Amino acid sequence: FVSLLFVLGGGGDGIGGGGGLDEFALRDGVLPFLNLLADAGVPMAAISNAYGYHDLCGVLSKIGILGYFEDANDGQGPHVVAADDVRDWLPDPEPLERACDLMQRTPKRTIVFGNNTTVTEACYEKGSKAVLLLGRQPRYEMQNADSVVEKLTDLTIANLKNLFADETSEAAEPERQVEIMPSKGSSVSTAVSSPDAWTQTQTDDAGGKEPPDYFKRRRRRDI
């Protein structure tokens, strides 16, 4: 299946709300959704630049959800990425990459939940799926997300799987070498294609959305 990444923050960001450590609280519907994912065996991680690693783990423990981001079998501790774990933050995809490393999952099979377009930008660069929660930005600014919902309880496991319905697993169907038969007097040429590359030639991108102009600006860590 896939892995899930939640973007947390103060001031109502991500799946949490509130300001400081003592005010952090869950949005309505988050706990039933986490239980649904846990029952289905879906790997989960959380990221936040509002806290350092130890404070973030303390917040998640205090509100009773740290256990959802732990895997007793990998011995790595909680799948949590904080501000002091990476050099740069969203829209740079480094936090996403770090979280996927902890879950031992590829970004291309990861769904990222947040509430603003920095999430969409990072997902676009790494091939992840972006699901945004309404609240911080109007819906029309979220048009490049793969899905926009009012609350997490609007989603089911089937909804999440459907985000990948038009894609072929790289593990199931590796790259193929296609030989183009020449006409008389011409030379033979070959091309390597993959299901992802073929899909992108048929649409603007894998999701059929207009490709955003995220790459017109330089990433901060490259400056």
Phi, psi and chi 1 to 4 in degrees:
 res  aa     phi    psi   chi1   chi2   chi3   chi4
   1 PHE       - -143.3 -173.1   45.1      -      -
   2 VAL  -123.6  177.7  -61.8      -      -      -
   3 SER  -119.1  157.0   55.6      -      -      -
   4 LEU  -120.2  137.1  -81.1  -67.1      -      -
   5 LEU  -126.3  127.9  173.8   59.2      -      -
   6 PHE  -109.4  130.7  -64.4   92.4      -      -
   7 VAL   -95.8  119.1 -179.7      -      -      -
   8 LEU  -108.6  159.7  -48.0  176.7      -      -
   9 GLY  -177.6  169.7      -      -      -      -
  10 GLY   -79.3  172.9      -      -      -      -
  11 GLY    67.3   25.9      -      -      -      -
  12 GLY    88.5   12.1      -      -      -      -
  13 ASP   -75.4  155.2  -73.3   -9.4      -      -
  14 GLY    55.5 -137.5      -      -      -      -
  15 ILE   -90.7   -1.9   64.9  171.9      -      -
  16 GLY  -111.2  172.0      -      -      -      -
  17 GLY  -145.7  173.7      -      -      -      -
  18 GLY    98.1  179.4      -      -      -      -
  19 GLY  -104.3  -87.6      -      -      -      -
  20 GLY   -82.5 -172.2      -      -      -      -
  21 LEU   -59.9  -39.8  -62.6  177.0      -      -
  22 ASP   -75.0  -16.9  -65.6  -25.9      -      -
  23 GLU  -101.5   -3.5  -58.9  172.5   10.3      -
  24 PHE   -66.7  131.0 -165.6   96.6      -      -
  25 ALA  -145.5  159.7      -      -      -      -
  26 LEU   -83.9  146.8  -71.2  176.2      -      -
  27 ARG   -67.9  158.5  -71.7  174.8  178.0  -96.7
  28 ASP   -62.9  137.2  -69.0  -21.3      -      -
  29 GLY    90.5   -9.1      -      -      -      -
  30 VAL   -68.0  -46.7  169.4      -      -      -
  31 LEU   -62.8  -45.8 -160.3   55.6      -      -
  32 PRO   -60.2  -35.8  -23.9   33.9      -      -
  33 PHE   -67.8  -42.4 -173.5   63.4      -      -
  34 LEU   -62.5  -39.8  -67.6  176.2      -      -
  35 ASN   -63.5  -39.7  -75.1  -33.4      -      -
  36 LEU   -60.6  -44.7  175.5   68.5      -      -
  37 LEU   -67.8  -42.6  -62.0  173.5      -      -
  38 ALA   -62.5  -41.7      -      -      -      -
  39 ASP   -63.5  -29.1  -69.4  -17.1      -      -
  40 ALA   -87.4   -1.3      -      -      -      -
  41 GLY    72.8   29.1      -      -      -      -
  42 VAL   -84.6  125.3  178.3      -      -      -
  43 PRO   -64.9  139.2  -16.8   29.9      -      -
  44 MET  -134.1  150.5  -68.8  179.3  -83.5      -
  45 ALA  -142.0  162.6      -      -      -      -
  46 ALA  -134.6  142.2      -      -      -      -
  47 ILE  -130.6  148.4   67.6  173.8      -      -
  48 SER  -159.7  135.0  175.9      -      -      -
  49 ASN   -98.7    8.7   67.9  -21.7      -      -
  50 ALA   -82.8  -16.9      -      -      -      -
  51 TYR  -140.1  160.5  -42.3  103.9      -      -
  52 GLY   -76.4  172.6      -      -      -      -
  53 TYR   -58.7  -50.7  177.2   79.8      -      -
  54 HIS   -66.8  -38.5  -67.0  -67.4      -      -
  55 ASP   -66.3  -39.9  -75.2  -19.3      -      -
  56 LEU   -64.1  -43.9  178.3   56.4      -      -
  57 CYS   -61.5  -36.8  -71.4      -      -      -
  58 GLY   -65.0  -40.4      -      -      -      -
  59 VAL   -64.1  -47.7  167.6      -      -      -
  60 LEU   -63.2  -36.2  -62.8  176.0      -      -
  61 SER   -68.4  -40.8  177.7      -      -      -
  62 LYS   -62.1  -38.5 -178.2  177.0  179.9  179.4
  63 ILE   -93.0    5.1   59.2  179.2      -      -
  64 GLY    83.4   23.3      -      -      -      -
  65 ILE  -124.2    5.2   63.4  172.1      -      -
  66 LEU   -59.6  -36.0 -178.5   62.7      -      -
  67 GLY   -61.3  -24.9      -      -      -      -
  68 TYR   -68.5  -20.8  -67.6   99.0      -      -
  69 PHE  -106.5   19.8  -52.4  112.9      -      -
  70 GLU  -114.3  148.3  -66.4  178.8  -41.4      -
  71 ASP  -132.1  108.6 -175.0  -15.3      -      -
  72 ALA   -64.3  -17.0      -      -      -      -
  73 ASN   -88.4  -18.5  -63.5  -40.1      -      -
  74 ASP   -96.5  -14.5   63.4   18.3      -      -
  75 GLY    66.7   18.8      -      -      -      -
  76 GLN   -99.3   -6.2  -63.3 -173.5   84.8      -
  77 GLY    85.1 -172.4      -      -      -      -
  78 PRO   -60.1  144.2  -21.9   33.4      -      -
  79 HIS   -83.0   75.7  -61.7  160.7      -      -
  80 VAL  -131.5  133.8  170.3      -      -      -
  81 VAL  -121.9  123.5  178.7      -      -      -
  82 ALA  -115.0  178.7      -      -      -      -
  83 ALA   -59.9  -32.7      -      -      -      -
  84 ASP   -87.9    6.9   50.3    5.6      -      -
  85 ASP   -95.8  -15.0  -68.9  -38.4      -      -
  86 VAL  -136.3  164.6  -68.6      -      -      -
  87 ARG   -84.3  -28.4  -64.0  172.0  -63.3  169.8
  88 ASP  -140.8  166.1 -150.6  -14.2      -      -
  89 TRP  -126.1  173.2 -155.6 -103.8      -      -
  90 LEU   -51.8  138.7  -55.4  178.0      -      -
  91 PRO   -83.3   -0.1   30.2  -36.5      -      -
  92 ASP   -62.7  136.3 -170.6  -76.8      -      -
  93 PRO   -81.5    4.9   30.4  -35.7      -      -
  94 GLU   -56.4  -44.3 -174.0 -179.7    0.4      -
  95 PRO   -61.3  -37.5  -22.6   33.9      -      -
  96 LEU   -62.8  -45.6 -169.9  161.0      -      -
  97 GLU   -61.6  -42.4  -66.6  172.2  -40.8      -
  98 ARG   -62.6  -43.9  170.8   64.2  176.5  160.5
  99 ALA   -64.7  -40.2      -      -      -      -
 100 CYS   -65.1  -36.4  -71.6      -      -      -
 101 ASP   -60.6  -42.0  -73.3  -16.3      -      -
 102 LEU   -64.6  -38.2  -68.7  173.3      -      -
 103 MET   -82.9   -9.0  -67.5 -173.7  -70.5      -
 104 GLN    57.7   46.6  -59.8  179.2   16.3      -
 105 ARG  -130.6  153.1  -65.9  -65.7 -170.1  -83.4
 106 THR   -81.2  144.1  173.9      -      -      -
 107 PRO   -57.4  -29.8  -27.2   36.0      -      -
 108 LYS   -70.0  -11.5  -70.5 -175.0  178.0 -179.0
 109 ARG  -118.2   31.5  -60.5  -64.5  -65.7  174.6
 110 THR  -122.7  137.4  -62.8      -      -      -
 111 ILE  -106.7  129.2  -57.9  172.2      -      -
 112 VAL  -110.5  127.0 -175.6      -      -      -
 113 PHE  -103.3  131.4  -70.0   82.5      -      -
 114 GLY  -159.3 -162.8      -      -      -      -
 115 ASN  -139.8   18.7   70.9  -13.8      -      -
 116 ASN  -151.6  169.1   63.7   80.9      -      -
 117 THR   -75.5   -9.2   53.4      -      -      -
 118 THR   -63.9  -31.4   63.0      -      -      -
 119 VAL   -64.7  -45.1  172.2      -      -      -
 120 THR   -61.0  -40.7  -48.4      -      -      -
 121 GLU   -62.7  -46.6  -65.4 -177.4   39.8      -
 122 ALA   -63.9  -40.3      -      -      -      -
 123 CYS   -65.6  -39.8  -71.9      -      -      -
 124 TYR   -60.0  -40.4 -177.1   85.6      -      -
 125 GLU   -70.5  -33.0 -175.2  164.8  -15.0      -
 126 LYS  -103.4   -1.8  -59.0  -53.2  -63.0 -177.7
 127 GLY    81.6   16.3      -      -      -      -
 128 SER   -84.8  169.5  -56.7      -      -      -
 129 LYS   -99.4  138.2  -58.5  -62.1 -176.3 -177.6
 130 ALA  -111.9  124.6      -      -      -      -
 131 VAL  -116.7  118.9  175.3      -      -      -
 132 LEU  -108.9  141.9  -61.1 -174.4      -      -
 133 LEU   -96.6  132.5  -63.3  170.0      -      -
 134 LEU   -67.2  148.9  -74.0  170.5      -      -
 135 GLY   148.0  -54.2      -      -      -      -
 136 ARG   -85.5  -37.1  179.6  173.0  174.3 -178.9
 137 GLN  -126.0  150.8  -67.8 -178.4 -108.9      -
 138 PRO   -67.9  157.7   22.4  -31.9      -      -
 139 ARG   -59.5  -37.1 -176.6 -176.4  -69.5  -89.9
 140 TYR   -66.3  -21.8   69.9   84.3      -      -
 141 GLU   -81.1   -9.9  -67.6 -177.2   -2.4      -
 142 MET  -104.3   18.5  -60.9  178.2  171.2      -
 143 GLN   -65.5  -19.4   59.0 -177.4  -25.9      -
 144 ASN   -88.3   -1.8  -73.9  -50.2      -      -
 145 ALA   -73.0  156.6      -      -      -      -
 146 ASP   -75.0  -26.0  -64.8  -78.7      -      -
 147 SER  -158.1  146.3 -179.0      -      -      -
 148 VAL  -128.3  127.1  178.0      -      -      -
 149 VAL  -132.4  157.4  -63.5      -      -      -
 150 GLU   -83.5  -33.4  -68.1 -172.7    4.6      -
 151 LYS  -152.0  155.5   52.8 -173.8 -177.9  -60.2
 152 LEU   -66.8  -25.6  -68.1  176.5      -      -
 153 THR   -70.2   -6.7   48.2      -      -      -
 154 ASP   -75.1  -10.6  -67.6  -22.2      -      -
 155 LEU  -104.1  151.2  -63.9  168.3      -      -
 156 THR  -127.6  170.3   65.0      -      -      -
 157 ILE   -59.4  -38.6  -64.3  -64.8      -      -
 158 ALA   -63.5  -39.4      -      -      -      -
 159 ASN   -58.5  -43.7  -65.4  148.5      -      -
 160 LEU   -66.7  -41.9  -59.7  179.5      -      -
 161 LYS   -63.1  -34.7  -72.1 -176.6  176.9 -179.5
 162 ASN   -67.0  -19.3  -75.1  -21.2      -      -
 163 LEU   -62.6  -23.1  -66.8  176.1      -      -
 164 PHE  -108.0   13.2  -60.5   92.1      -      -
 165 ALA   -62.4  -31.3      -      -      -      -
 166 ASP   -93.1    6.5  -63.7  -29.7      -      -
 167 GLU  -112.8  152.3  -61.6 -177.7    7.2      -
 168 THR  -107.2  132.1  -56.4      -      -      -
 169 SER   -61.8  132.0  169.8      -      -      -
 170 GLU   -62.3  -32.2  -67.8  180.0   -0.3      -
 171 ALA   -71.1  -33.8      -      -      -      -
 172 ALA   -79.2  -32.0      -      -      -      -
 173 GLU  -139.2   93.5 -173.4  172.8   -8.6      -
 174 PRO   -70.1  174.8   25.8  -33.7      -      -
 175 GLU   -59.1  143.2  -69.0 -174.1  -16.2      -
 176 ARG  -115.5  147.6  -59.6 -175.1  -62.4 -100.2
 177 GLN   -99.7  123.0 -171.5  173.8   54.7      -
 178 VAL  -109.0  124.1 -180.0      -      -      -
 179 GLU   -98.0  127.3 -178.9  174.9  -37.8      -
 180 ILE   -93.9  116.5  -57.2  174.2      -      -
 181 MET   -69.5  130.4  -64.2  -57.1  -63.4      -
 182 PRO   -82.4  153.8   31.8  -35.0      -      -
 183 SER   -82.0  168.2   59.2      -      -      -
 184 LYS   -59.9  129.3 -174.5  176.1 -179.3 -180.0
 185 GLY    86.3   -0.2      -      -      -      -
 186 SER  -108.5  166.3   64.3      -      -      -
 187 SER   -92.9  162.2   60.1      -      -      -
 188 VAL   -87.6  135.3  175.4      -      -      -
 189 SER  -127.0  150.5   62.2      -      -      -
 190 THR  -125.3  155.8   59.5      -      -      -
 191 ALA  -142.2  144.1      -      -      -      -
 192 VAL  -102.9  125.9  175.6      -      -      -
 193 SER  -129.8  158.4   64.3      -      -      -
 194 SER  -131.9  161.4   67.3      -      -      -
 195 PRO   -56.2  -39.4  -24.5   33.2      -      -
 196 ASP   -64.6  -43.9  -69.6  -21.1      -      -
 197 ALA   -64.6  -40.4      -      -      -      -
 198 TRP   -62.8  -42.5  173.2 -111.4      -      -
 199 THR   -60.5  -40.3  -59.4      -      -      -
 200 GLN   -71.1  -21.1  -69.1  178.9    3.9      -
 201 THR   -77.7  -18.0   63.2      -      -      -
 202 GLN   -90.8  -23.0  -55.3  -57.9  -54.1      -
 203 THR  -134.1  175.0   59.6      -      -      -
 204 ASP   -64.1  -38.9  -67.5  -42.8      -      -
 205 ASP  -155.7 -173.8   61.4   34.1      -      -
 206 ALA   -61.0  -26.5      -      -      -      -
 207 GLY   -96.5   -1.2      -      -      -      -
 208 GLY    77.6   14.4      -      -      -      -
 209 LYS   -99.4  159.6  -56.9  178.7  -67.3  -62.8
 210 GLU   -63.6  128.3  -72.6  -65.0  -36.1      -
 211 PRO   -66.9  126.3   14.1  -18.8      -      -
 212 PRO   -70.8  161.1   24.3  -31.3      -      -
 213 ASP   -93.7   44.4   57.6   -6.1      -      -
 214 TYR   -65.1  -29.1  -58.6  144.9      -      -
 215 PHE   -86.9    2.5  -56.3  115.2      -      -
 216 LYS   -72.3  -20.4  -70.1 -176.6  178.7  179.2
 217 ARG  -106.8  151.6   69.2 -176.5 -175.0 -151.0
 218 ARG   -81.0  141.3  -61.7  174.3   63.4 -170.3
 219 ARG   -69.4  142.5  -71.5  162.2   56.0  179.7
 220 ARG   -62.4  -34.4  -76.6  176.3  -72.8  165.0
 221 ARG   -76.1   -9.8   66.6  179.7 -178.1 -175.2
 222 ASP   -92.8   -6.5  -64.6  -28.1      -      -
 223 ILE   -82.3      -  -62.1  175.4      -      -
